[in-house]
Amino acid sequence: MSTAHNSKEVSNREDKKPKIILDYNATRGAVDTLDKLIVTYTCKRKTNRWPVIVFYNILDTTAYNAFVLWTEINPHWNENILHKRRIYLEELGKHLVSPYIETRKRLPRNEPAIAIVRKIQTADPLQ
């Protein structure tokens, strides 16, 4: 099914395939490529609940799209580093979590987590 094809056009090729099938076959590799790229750094976890699986996929795809936009807008950002996407995802996570950690009243139970929370709470907000 496609909203880009309203007619029932058939190709001029020998096999007379519909245009919709030829267009689909020509562009289906993009989804596979995106799936390969996303699996490198993913937030997916094992679950049997399909809405959670969809949510994980939305998060992964959105984070990758944001990375692509960021690198297009800022082409010289970490240009000599090979793992730019990992650094971007770390910074994205920190920026998303920092406002909530700053307002946190109770500290976590283990020492490494306490150190992280205190560091964020005392950090300069303009960094």
C-alpha positions as CSV (number, residue, x, y, z in Angstrom):
1,M,0.0,0.0,0.0
2,S,1.3,3.4,-0.8
3,T,-0.1,6.9,-0.8
4,A,2.4,8.0,-3.4
5,H,0.9,5.9,-6.1
6,N,-2.7,6.5,-7.2
7,S,-2.6,4.8,-10.6
8,K,-2.2,1.2,-11.5
9,E,0.8,1.8,-13.7
10,V,2.8,-1.2,-14.9
11,S,6.4,-1.0,-15.9
12,N,7.6,-1.2,-19.5
13,R,9.9,-4.0,-18.5
14,E,9.6,-7.6,-19.6
15,D,8.1,-8.8,-16.3
16,K,5.4,-6.0,-16.3
17,K,5.6,-5.4,-12.6
18,P,3.5,-2.6,-11.1
19,K,5.4,0.7,-10.5
20,I,4.5,0.6,-6.8
21,I,6.5,-2.7,-6.4
22,L,9.5,-1.3,-8.3
23,D,9.5,1.9,-6.2
24,Y,9.3,-0.1,-3.0
25,N,12.1,-2.5,-4.0
26,A,14.3,0.5,-4.9
27,T,13.9,2.2,-1.5
28,R,13.5,-0.6,1.0
29,G,17.2,-0.8,1.8
30,A,17.0,2.5,3.8
31,V,15.0,0.9,6.5
32,D,17.5,-2.0,6.8
33,T,20.4,0.5,6.9
34,L,18.8,2.5,9.6
35,D,18.2,-0.7,11.7
36,K,21.8,-1.6,11.3
37,L,22.9,1.9,12.5
38,I,20.6,2.0,15.4
39,V,21.5,-1.4,16.8
40,T,25.0,-0.2,17.6
41,Y,23.8,2.1,20.5
42,T,20.3,1.1,21.4
43,C,18.1,1.5,24.5
44,K,16.1,-1.7,23.7
45,R,15.6,-4.2,26.5
46,K,13.9,-7.6,26.5
47,T,10.2,-7.2,27.1
48,N,7.0,-9.0,26.0
49,R,4.9,-5.8,25.9
50,W,4.7,-4.5,22.3
51,P,4.0,-0.9,23.3
52,V,7.3,-0.8,25.1
53,I,9.1,-2.3,22.1
54,V,7.5,0.5,19.9
55,F,8.6,3.1,22.4
56,Y,12.2,1.8,22.4
57,N,12.2,1.9,18.6
58,I,10.9,5.5,18.6
59,L,13.6,6.6,21.1
60,D,16.4,4.9,19.1
61,T,15.1,6.4,15.8
62,T,14.6,9.9,17.3
63,A,18.0,9.9,18.9
64,Y,19.7,8.9,15.6
65,N,17.7,11.5,13.6
66,A,18.7,14.1,16.2
67,F,22.4,13.1,15.8
68,V,22.2,13.4,12.0
69,L,20.6,16.9,12.3
70,W,23.2,18.0,14.9
71,T,26.1,16.8,12.7
72,E,24.7,18.6,9.7
73,I,24.2,21.8,11.6
74,N,27.6,21.5,13.3
75,P,29.9,19.7,10.9
76,H,33.1,20.6,12.9
77,W,31.8,19.2,16.2
78,N,34.2,16.4,17.3
79,E,35.3,15.9,13.6
80,N,38.4,14.0,14.4
81,I,36.7,11.5,16.7
82,L,35.4,8.2,15.3
83,H,32.7,7.5,18.0
84,K,30.9,10.8,17.7
85,R,27.5,9.2,18.0
86,R,28.3,7.6,21.3
87,I,29.5,11.0,22.7
88,Y,26.4,12.7,21.3
89,L,24.1,10.1,23.0
90,E,26.0,10.5,26.3
91,E,25.6,14.3,26.2
92,L,22.0,14.0,25.1
93,G,21.3,11.7,28.1
94,K,23.0,14.1,30.5
95,H,21.1,17.1,29.2
96,L,17.8,15.2,29.5
97,V,18.4,14.0,33.0
98,S,20.2,17.0,34.6
99,P,17.1,19.1,35.4
100,Y,15.5,16.3,37.3
101,I,18.7,15.4,39.2
102,E,19.2,19.1,40.2
103,T,15.8,19.1,41.9
104,R,16.3,15.7,43.6
105,K,15.7,15.8,47.3
106,R,16.8,12.3,48.3
107,L,20.1,10.8,47.3
108,P,20.5,7.3,45.8
109,R,21.8,4.5,48.0
110,N,25.2,3.6,46.4
111,E,28.3,5.8,46.5
112,P,29.0,6.1,42.8
113,A,25.4,7.2,42.1
114,I,25.6,9.7,45.0
115,A,28.8,11.2,43.6
116,I,27.1,11.6,40.2
117,V,24.1,13.3,41.6
118,R,26.1,15.7,43.8
119,K,28.4,16.5,40.8
120,I,25.4,17.5,38.7
121,Q,23.7,19.4,41.5
122,T,26.8,21.5,42.1
123,A,27.8,21.9,38.5
124,D,27.5,25.3,36.7
125,P,24.2,25.3,34.8
126,L,25.7,27.2,31.8
127,Q,28.2,24.4,30.9
